[in-house]
Amino acid sequence: MASTVETTKDNHSQLGQRYKKISLVLFIIGFVYLLWLVIEIAAVSFLNLGFRWSLLSVEEWFYSGWIVFLGLIMIELILFAHYYKTKQTLSEAPVTPLFFKGHRLHVFTYPQSAQGGIFSKTHVKIDEDNIVNIRVQLADADELWGQT
């Protein structure tokens, strides 16, 4: 069951990475729209192209900008709320204890963030009911397979 908890944590970190990319795209969309508004105002004010040189007037572009920015902010708030809720649910998830040969197994990995590679596995009996599995990373996955 511990692998399920680790998988859930991996899914949550992937969700965070995906939401960061979506937030970046939304920021770029907002920034491009803001640049368009600046170009629109400059074209009307300094180049005297007229109020309807680009499909809408400056006022209409301004009002549509409010709608676009409010939409982007709403999407960001929804993404943040979903990420926070899944993080909170993950922290509240009960951890099912692991057992090895009838004893409760406690796993300690060093370094804690290590994933992949070669690990030593040492089982140390603490008392009659508990065993600790000490996993120490001997070789990183990048050392074995090269960077991908």
C-alpha positions as CSV (number, residue, x, y, z in Angstrom):
1,M,0.0,0.0,0.0
2,A,3.0,2.3,0.5
3,S,3.6,2.2,-3.3
4,T,0.0,3.6,-3.7
5,V,0.8,6.5,-1.4
6,E,4.1,7.1,-3.3
7,T,2.2,6.9,-6.6
8,T,-0.4,9.4,-5.3
9,K,2.5,11.8,-4.3
10,D,4.0,11.3,-7.8
11,N,0.7,12.1,-9.4
12,H,0.3,15.2,-7.2
13,S,3.8,16.4,-8.2
14,Q,2.9,15.8,-11.9
15,L,-0.3,17.7,-11.4
16,G,1.7,20.6,-9.9
17,Q,4.0,20.6,-12.9
18,R,1.1,20.5,-15.3
19,Y,-0.6,23.4,-13.5
20,K,2.6,25.4,-13.6
21,K,2.7,24.9,-17.4
22,I,-0.9,25.9,-17.7
23,S,-0.3,29.0,-15.6
24,L,2.6,30.0,-17.7
25,V,0.4,29.7,-20.9
26,L,-2.3,31.8,-19.3
27,F,0.2,34.4,-18.2
28,I,1.6,34.6,-21.8
29,I,-2.0,34.9,-23.1
30,G,-2.7,37.8,-20.7
31,F,0.7,39.5,-21.5
32,V,0.1,39.2,-25.3
33,Y,-3.4,40.7,-24.9
34,L,-1.9,43.5,-22.8
35,L,0.6,44.2,-25.5
36,W,-2.2,44.3,-28.1
37,L,-4.0,46.9,-26.0
38,V,-0.9,49.0,-25.8
39,I,-0.4,48.7,-29.6
40,E,-4.1,49.5,-30.2
41,I,-3.9,52.7,-28.0
42,A,-0.6,53.8,-29.6
43,A,-2.0,53.3,-33.1
44,V,-5.1,55.4,-32.3
45,S,-3.3,58.1,-30.3
46,F,0.0,58.5,-32.1
47,L,-0.5,57.1,-35.6
48,N,-4.0,58.5,-36.1
49,L,-5.3,55.3,-37.7
50,G,-8.8,55.9,-36.5
51,F,-10.9,54.2,-33.8
52,R,-11.9,51.2,-35.8
53,W,-8.6,50.3,-37.6
54,S,-8.7,46.9,-36.0
55,L,-12.0,45.1,-35.9
56,L,-13.1,46.8,-32.6
57,S,-12.7,50.2,-31.1
58,V,-10.3,51.0,-28.3
59,E,-13.1,51.0,-25.8
60,E,-14.4,47.6,-27.0
61,W,-10.9,46.1,-26.8
62,F,-10.6,47.5,-23.3
63,Y,-13.9,46.0,-22.1
64,S,-13.1,42.7,-23.8
65,G,-9.7,42.8,-22.0
66,W,-11.5,43.0,-18.7
67,I,-13.5,39.9,-19.6
68,V,-10.3,38.1,-20.8
69,F,-8.4,39.0,-17.6
70,L,-11.2,38.0,-15.3
71,G,-11.5,34.7,-17.2
72,L,-7.8,34.1,-16.8
73,I,-7.9,34.9,-13.1
74,M,-10.9,32.6,-12.6
75,I,-9.1,29.7,-14.3
76,E,-6.0,30.3,-12.1
77,L,-8.2,30.3,-9.0
78,I,-9.8,27.1,-10.0
79,L,-6.4,25.5,-10.7
80,F,-5.1,26.7,-7.3
81,A,-8.1,25.5,-5.4
82,H,-8.0,22.0,-7.1
83,Y,-4.2,21.7,-6.4
84,Y,-4.6,22.8,-2.8
85,K,-7.6,20.4,-2.2
86,T,-5.7,17.4,-3.6
87,K,-2.7,18.3,-1.5
88,Q,-4.9,18.5,1.6
89,T,-6.6,15.2,0.7
90,L,-3.2,13.6,0.2
91,S,-2.0,14.7,3.6
92,E,-5.1,13.4,5.2
93,A,-4.9,10.0,3.5
94,P,-4.4,7.2,6.0
95,V,-1.1,5.2,5.6
96,T,-1.6,1.5,5.7
97,P,1.3,-0.1,7.7
98,L,3.6,-2.5,5.9
99,F,4.4,-6.0,7.2
100,F,7.4,-8.2,6.6
101,K,7.4,-11.8,7.9
102,G,4.7,-10.9,10.5
103,H,6.4,-7.8,11.8
104,R,5.5,-4.2,11.1
105,L,7.9,-2.7,8.6
106,H,9.2,0.9,8.9
107,V,11.0,2.1,5.8
108,F,13.8,4.7,5.9
109,T,15.4,5.9,2.7
110,Y,18.5,8.0,2.4
111,P,18.6,10.4,0.7
112,Q,14.9,10.9,1.3
113,S,14.2,12.3,-2.2
114,A,16.1,9.5,-4.0
115,Q,14.1,7.6,-6.6
116,G,15.6,5.0,-8.9
117,G,19.1,3.6,-8.9
118,I,20.7,0.9,-6.7
119,F,19.8,0.8,-3.0
120,S,21.1,-1.3,-0.2
121,K,18.4,-2.9,1.9
122,T,19.2,-3.6,5.5
123,H,16.5,-5.0,7.8
124,V,17.1,-4.3,11.5
125,K,14.8,-5.9,14.1
126,I,13.8,-3.2,16.6
127,D,11.7,-5.3,18.9
128,E,9.4,-8.3,18.7
129,D,6.8,-6.4,16.5
130,N,8.8,-3.9,14.5
131,I,11.5,-4.0,11.8
132,V,13.1,-1.1,10.1
133,N,14.2,-1.3,6.4
134,I,17.1,1.1,5.9
135,R,17.5,1.9,2.2
136,V,20.7,3.8,1.2
137,Q,21.2,4.8,-2.4
138,L,24.5,3.4,-3.7
139,A,24.2,4.6,-7.3
140,D,21.9,7.1,-8.9
141,A,19.9,6.1,-12.0
142,D,21.7,8.8,-14.0
143,E,25.0,7.2,-13.1
144,L,23.8,3.8,-14.3
145,W,22.0,4.7,-17.5
146,G,23.3,8.1,-18.3
147,Q,21.2,11.2,-18.4
148,T,18.1,10.9,-20.5
